[in-house]
Amino acid sequence: MLNDDQLLRYSRQIMLPEVDIAGQESWLTASVLIIGLGGLGSPVAMYLAAAGVGRLVLVDDDQVELTNLQRQIIHRTATIGMAKVDSAKATIAGLNPDTEVVAINTRLDQAALEKQVAECDLVVDCCDNFTTRFAVNAACVKHQTPLVSGAAIRLEGQVAVFDPRREDAPCYRCLYRDGDDENLTCAESGVLAPLVGIIGSVQAMEALKVLADLGEPLVGRLLLLDGRHMDWRTLKLRRDPECPCCGDKNK
């Protein structure tokens, strides 16, 4: 049951008919795994904590650098040199001390990744490389855990939700295959600061929707943003029967 402080803190959400007490309680009892505490992971972690998600598991093996501060808003000048997960945990503690934060300052191998995925209600992929994205997707498919995926670079971004609990829903590997990795990073190609905030905020929104069974998440759809012209497009995604991860031969 929500206490008086929680009723006041989350009152603007609870008054929404789609959320109400039941929706807020679903967030308070949820555990979310966030992979990457950079440009995307920053707004994701902050908005999920602010919204009242009860437990956040943060995974990143990097440290805060001066070049991060232009877009990774969960970190501060004072935390340069600190592990990103510890810097993020400190910020979240100041934002909502009721949110339990588990900070994992290492790159997870497949076994450790699967353990974390199996113990969480939802995964938000905020990493910047295909190798990790493929591994996260495989673990989510195996353990039937919803996955909110996002990417942003230069002036372009995308978001999709992959929910293996839904029959015939595609997975990340239905969209991308081996060899698609262009090895592009923000360090090499650049990125405009608000872009990651926009995409990360959409990821947080989709995560909350999935957890509370609210509205219609981006399952089977890829949302694309052209920030140069502020143009949004939506592409339909279908499950590939030949997908190496969720295809028919793996069922």
N, C-alpha and C positions, 0 to 999 in steps of 0.2 A: 504494500500500500504506500502511496505517496504521502510524505509528511508535509507539514505546513510550509516549510521553506521550499520544498520542491514544487508544491502547487503554485507558489508565487513565482519562483524562478522560471518555470515552464508554462506559465499561464497563457502566454500569447500563442503557444502551440496547442495547448489543451483546448482552447476555445474553438479551434477548427473542428468542424463536425467529422472530418475524415480522420482526425487524430484522436481527440477525446482522451480520457484517462487510459483506455486500453492501449492506444497507440503509444502514449508516453511510457507506459509500463513496459511495453515490448522493447523500447529503446534502453530503458534503465537496466533491463535484464540481459541485454545483448552483449556479445563479445565480438569485436571486429579486429581483424588482422590487417594492418597497413604495411605494405611493402614499399619502402622508400620514403624518406622524410626530406625530400627536396622541394622543388617548386610546386608539384602537384600534392605531395603528401602534407605540405604545410597547411593549406586551407582545408583539406580533407580532415586532418586530425583536429584542427581548431573548431571547425563547424560541427563535427560529430560530438566532440566533448561539450561544446556549448549547448547543443541540442539535447544532451543528456544520455548519450550512450554510456552504459555502465562500465565497460571494460575495453580498453584499446591496447592491442599488442603491436608495438612499433618495432620494425626491423630495418636496420640500416647499418652498414659497417664503415661509414665515412665520418669524417670530422668536419666541423663548420669552418669554412674559409671566407675570406673577405669578398670574393667574387660571388658567393652564394647570396649575400644579403640583398642584392638588387631585386630578387624575386622570391626567395625562400623566407616568407614573412614570419615563420614560427621561431626563427633564430634571431639573435641579437649581436650587436658588436661585442658585447661583453662575453659572449659564448664562443668567439672565434677560438679554434683549437680544441674545443670540447666535442665529444661524440655527439652526432646529430640526434641520436635517440635521447640522450640525457638532456640536451638543450631543449628538445621538444617537450620532454616530460616536465621540465621546469615551467615552460610557458603554459602548458595545460593545467598544471597545479594552480597557477595564478588565475586561470580562466574559469575552471570548474574543479575544485578540489575533491568533489564527490566521484569524479571519474577515476577508476583504477587504471593505472598505466603500467604496462609491462614493457621494459626497454631491453631490446636484444641487439647488442652492438657487435654483430658478426654476420657473415654471409652464410645463410643456412644451406646445408647439403640437402639432398632430396629427402632423406629420412626425417631430418629435423623439420623441413618445410612441411612435409605431409602431417607430421604430428601437430604442428601449429594450426594447419588448415582444418584438420579433423576436430580440433577443440574449439574452433570459432564458428560463429553463425554466418559470417560473410567475410569476404576478402576484398580489399581495395588495392589494386595494382597501380602503384605510382612510380614504378622503376623506369629506367631509361635504356633498357637493352632487351633484345629479343630472346636471348638465352634465358634470362630470368622470367620473362613473360611466358615462355613456353613451359618452363618448369612449374610456375604458379598455376597455369591453366591445367596442366596434367594432374596436379594434386587436387584441384577443385573438381575436375571431372571424376576422379577416382572416389572422392569423398562426398560427392553430391553437394558441394558448397557453392553458393552463388558468388560470382566474381564481377566486380565493377572495374572495368579497364579504362585507362585514360592515357593520352599522349599529347604532347605539345612541343612545338619547335618553330623557330622563326616567328611567323604570324599565323600559324595553322595549328588546329587542335582537333581531337576526336574523343568521343566517349561511347562505350557500348556496355551492355550488361549481358553476361552469360550465365544462365541459370540451368545447370544440368538436371535439376529436379523436374523441369518441364519437358514433356515428351516432344521430341523433334526440335528442340531448341539447339541452335548452333553453339559451338565453343570457339575459343580464340583461334585454334588451329584450323577451323573451317575458313577463317578469314585470311590468315597468314600461314605460310609454309616455310620450310628451311630454304635459305637463299634470299628471302625477302629483306633480310637485315641489311640496311644501307650503312650501318655503323655511324649514323649521324648523332651528334650530341650537341647540347647547347653551347659547349665550349668551342666547338668547331663551326657551328652554323648560326649561333646567336638565338635569342628569344626575347620578346618584349615582355616586360615584367607582368602587366595585368593579364596576359594571355593564360599563364599557368593558374592565376587566381580564378579566372572564368571557368576553365576546364576542371580544376580541382573542386570548385563549388558545385558544378554539375555532378561530379562524381559523388560528393557528399549527399546531394539531394537524392540521387538514385539509390544510394546505400540506405538512406532513411526510408525511402519508399518500399524497398524490398523487405526491410526488417519489419515494417509495420503493415505490410500488405496494403499499401496505399497507392491509389491510382494505377497507372500502367507504366512499369519500368521499360527501359530501352532494351528489352529482350527481343532478339531477332531484328534489331535496328542499329545502325551505325550513325551517330550524330556527328556531323563535320562542321567545323567553324573555319571560315576564311576571315581572319581578323582584319585583313587589309581593307576589305569592303564591308565588314561586319555582316557577312552572309552565312546563314545556317542552312545546311542541307541534311536530309535524312535518307539513308540508303537501306533497303531491306536486305537482311541476311538470311540465308537458308542453311540448314545443317547439311554438310557434305557426307553422303553415305560412305565415301572413300577417305574420309578424314583419318589421319594416322592416330588421332587421339580419341575421338568419340564416334568414329565410323562403325558401320554395321559389324565388321569383323572383330571389333573389340567388345561387343556386347555379349 
